């Protein structure tokens, strides 16, 4: 299982998830519209999901249908 950051993060980019990630798998640049989770580095601990103030982080298999494209967007960010 991989966690995915979806639409509610776009334009918000609250960094609370960065602070709790034990493996530093959440990345972004100042020009990126949101944060992204590296699916190869994520250990599926769920800490980011619990702390996200905008409820943007989901296990990939639980992404709401209207945000399923974000699984591909996150993977593509890391060239996967």
QUICOR-V890253 format. One record per residue. RES is the residue in three letters. PHI is phi in whole degrees, -180 to 180 (none if undefined). PSI is psi in degrees with one decimal (* if undefined). OMEGA is omega in radians with two decimals (NA if undefined). Layout:
res=RES phi=PHI psi=PSI omega=OMEGA
res=RES phi=PHI psi=PSI omega=OMEGA
//
This chain:
res=UNK phi=none psi=144.4 omega=3.08
res=UNK phi=-128 psi=146.0 omega=3.04
res=UNK phi=-90 psi=149.3 omega=-3.08
res=UNK phi=-132 psi=138.9 omega=3.06
res=UNK phi=-97 psi=126.2 omega=-3.03
res=UNK phi=-109 psi=-169.6 omega=-2.99
res=UNK phi=-50 psi=-38.1 omega=-3.10
res=UNK phi=-59 psi=-19.0 omega=3.11
res=UNK phi=-79 psi=-25.4 omega=-3.05
res=UNK phi=-59 psi=122.0 omega=3.13
res=UNK phi=84 psi=-12.9 omega=-3.12
res=UNK phi=-98 psi=-56.6 omega=3.11
res=UNK phi=48 psi=49.9 omega=3.01
res=UNK phi=-69 psi=129.5 omega=-3.01
res=UNK phi=-89 psi=13.5 omega=-3.14
res=UNK phi=-58 psi=-36.0 omega=-3.13
res=UNK phi=-65 psi=-33.6 omega=3.14
res=UNK phi=-64 psi=-39.8 omega=-3.07
res=UNK phi=-68 psi=-28.5 omega=-3.08
res=UNK phi=-99 psi=-10.7 omega=-3.10
res=UNK phi=-72 psi=117.8 omega=-3.09
res=UNK phi=-75 psi=-13.3 omega=-3.11
res=UNK phi=-119 psi=9.6 omega=3.11
res=UNK phi=50 psi=49.9 omega=-3.12
res=UNK phi=-98 psi=3.7 omega=-3.13
res=UNK phi=-103 psi=125.6 omega=-3.01
res=UNK phi=-135 psi=159.7 omega=3.06
res=UNK phi=-173 psi=161.0 omega=2.99
res=UNK phi=-115 psi=165.1 omega=3.13
res=UNK phi=-57 psi=-28.0 omega=-3.12
res=UNK phi=-87 psi=-11.3 omega=3.12
res=UNK phi=-73 psi=143.8 omega=-3.11
res=UNK phi=-77 psi=-14.1 omega=-3.06
res=UNK phi=-156 psi=177.0 omega=3.00
res=UNK phi=-91 psi=159.1 omega=-3.13
res=UNK phi=-135 psi=144.0 omega=3.12
res=UNK phi=-104 psi=125.3 omega=3.11
res=UNK phi=-72 psi=112.1 omega=-3.08
res=UNK phi=-66 psi=-23.4 omega=3.13
res=UNK phi=-81 psi=-23.3 omega=-3.09
res=UNK phi=-101 psi=-21.8 omega=-3.10
res=UNK phi=-63 psi=132.0 omega=3.12
res=UNK phi=-100 psi=9.3 omega=3.05
res=UNK phi=62 psi=35.4 omega=-3.13
res=UNK phi=-76 psi=-26.2 omega=3.11
res=UNK phi=83 psi=1.1 omega=-3.12
res=UNK phi=-60 psi=-39.2 omega=-3.12
res=UNK phi=-66 psi=-39.2 omega=-3.14
res=UNK phi=-61 psi=-42.0 omega=-3.10
res=UNK phi=-69 psi=-31.9 omega=-3.04
res=UNK phi=-93 psi=-16.4 omega=-3.05
res=UNK phi=-61 psi=118.0 omega=-3.08
res=UNK phi=-74 psi=-13.5 omega=3.14
res=UNK phi=-112 psi=10.3 omega=3.12
res=UNK phi=53 psi=50.7 omega=-3.11
res=UNK phi=-100 psi=-7.6 omega=-3.02
res=UNK phi=-109 psi=128.5 omega=-3.09
res=UNK phi=-137 psi=150.1 omega=2.88
res=UNK phi=-62 psi=141.7 omega=-3.05
res=UNK phi=-54 psi=-38.3 omega=-3.09
res=UNK phi=-75 psi=-9.5 omega=3.12
res=UNK phi=-110 psi=8.8 omega=3.10
res=UNK phi=-59 psi=132.9 omega=3.05
res=UNK phi=-59 psi=146.6 omega=-3.08
res=UNK phi=-52 psi=-38.5 omega=-3.09
res=UNK phi=-75 psi=-6.2 omega=3.11
res=UNK phi=-119 psi=11.5 omega=-3.10
res=UNK phi=-62 psi=-26.3 omega=3.12
res=UNK phi=-63 psi=-21.6 omega=-3.12
res=UNK phi=-69 psi=-21.4 omega=3.04
res=UNK phi=-63 psi=-44.3 omega=3.10
res=UNK phi=-70 psi=-40.1 omega=3.13
res=UNK phi=-60 psi=-45.4 omega=3.12
res=UNK phi=-64 psi=-45.9 omega=-3.13
res=UNK phi=-65 psi=-41.1 omega=-3.13
res=UNK phi=-65 psi=-33.3 omega=3.10
res=UNK phi=-57 psi=-33.2 omega=-3.13
res=UNK phi=-99 psi=11.2 omega=3.09
res=UNK phi=73 psi=27.7 omega=-3.13
res=UNK phi=-107 psi=* omega=NA
//
